[in-house]
Structures are given as C-alpha cells and as structure tokens.
C-alpha cells in the first residue's frame, strides 16, 4: 500500500516507476 503523501505529491516522471505504471 502506498502512503498518502506519495499519492498527494506530484512526482516527476522517472522518479517512481510504480506510481507511473
């Protein structure tokens, strides 16, 4: 399970492949 902070934060492409894919 991903944390709310990671979901709320707009992460740059390539930094987190799990969120992107």
N, CA, C and O atoms as a GROMACS GRO file, in nm:
protein
   84
    1UNK      N    1   0.085  -0.121   0.000
    1UNK     CA    2   0.000   0.000   0.000
    1UNK      C    3   0.088   0.125   0.000
    1UNK      O    4   0.185   0.135   0.076
    2UNK      N    5   0.054   0.219  -0.086
    2UNK     CA    6   0.133   0.341  -0.096
    2UNK      C    7   0.085   0.442   0.008
    2UNK      O    8  -0.031   0.441   0.048
    3UNK      N    9   0.176   0.529   0.050
    3UNK     CA   10   0.142   0.629   0.152
    3UNK      C   11   0.065   0.745   0.090
    3UNK      O   12   0.080   0.773  -0.029
    4UNK      N   13  -0.016   0.812   0.169
    4UNK     CA   14  -0.097   0.925   0.121
    4UNK      C   15  -0.008   1.039   0.071
    4UNK      O   16  -0.045   1.110  -0.022
    5UNK      N   17   0.107   1.055   0.134
    5UNK     CA   18   0.198   1.162   0.095
    5UNK      C   19   0.247   1.142  -0.048
    5UNK      O   20   0.254   1.237  -0.125
    6UNK      N   21   0.280   1.018  -0.084
    6UNK     CA   22   0.328   0.989  -0.218
    6UNK      C   23   0.219   1.009  -0.322
    6UNK      O   24   0.245   1.056  -0.433
    7UNK      N   25   0.096   0.973  -0.286
    7UNK     CA   26  -0.016   0.987  -0.378
    7UNK      C   27  -0.053   1.134  -0.398
    7UNK      O   28  -0.088   1.176  -0.508
    8UNK      N   29  -0.045   1.210  -0.290
    8UNK     CA   30  -0.082   1.351  -0.297
    8UNK      C   31   0.024   1.434  -0.368
    8UNK      O   32  -0.007   1.531  -0.438
    9UNK      N   33   0.150   1.396  -0.348
    9UNK     CA   34   0.260   1.470  -0.409
    9UNK      C   35   0.271   1.441  -0.558
    9UNK      O   36   0.269   1.324  -0.598
   10UNK      N   37   0.282   1.544  -0.642
   10UNK     CA   38   0.305   1.522  -0.785
   10UNK      C   39   0.451   1.485  -0.808
   10UNK      O   40   0.540   1.570  -0.802
   11UNK      N   41   0.475   1.355  -0.833
   11UNK     CA   42   0.613   1.309  -0.851
   11UNK      C   43   0.658   1.323  -0.997
   11UNK      O   44   0.580   1.293  -1.088
   12UNK      N   45   0.781   1.367  -1.019
   12UNK     CA   46   0.835   1.382  -1.154
   12UNK      C   47   0.844   1.245  -1.223
   12UNK      O   48   0.869   1.144  -1.157
   13UNK      N   49   0.824   1.242  -1.352
   13UNK     CA   50   0.830   1.117  -1.427
   13UNK      C   51   0.970   1.055  -1.420
   13UNK      O   52   1.071   1.123  -1.441
   14UNK      N   53   0.973   0.925  -1.391
   14UNK     CA   54   1.102   0.857  -1.386
   14UNK      C   55   1.151   0.837  -1.244
   14UNK      O   56   1.237   0.752  -1.219
   15UNK      N   57   1.097   0.915  -1.149
   15UNK     CA   58   1.142   0.902  -1.010
   15UNK      C   59   1.077   0.779  -0.944
   15UNK      O   60   1.142   0.708  -0.867
   16UNK      N   61   0.951   0.755  -0.976
   16UNK     CA   62   0.882   0.640  -0.919
   16UNK      C   63   0.807   0.567  -1.029
   16UNK      O   64   0.702   0.612  -1.075
   17UNK      N   65   0.862   0.454  -1.071
   17UNK     CA   66   0.801   0.378  -1.180
   17UNK      C   67   0.673   0.310  -1.134
   17UNK      O   68   0.582   0.290  -1.214
   18UNK      N   69   0.664   0.275  -1.005
   18UNK     CA   70   0.546   0.208  -0.952
   18UNK      C   71   0.421   0.297  -0.965
   18UNK      O   72   0.313   0.249  -0.998
   19UNK      N   73   0.437   0.424  -0.938
   19UNK     CA   74   0.325   0.517  -0.946
   19UNK      C   75   0.290   0.546  -1.093
   19UNK      O   76   0.173   0.561  -1.128
   20UNK      N   77   0.394   0.552  -1.177
   20UNK     CA   78   0.373   0.582  -1.318
   20UNK      C   79   0.304   0.467  -1.391
   20UNK      O   80   0.209   0.486  -1.467
   21UNK      N   81   0.354   0.347  -1.366
   21UNK     CA   82   0.298   0.228  -1.430
   21UNK      C   83   0.201   0.161  -1.336
   21UNK      O   84   0.142   0.059  -1.370
   0.00000   0.00000   0.00000
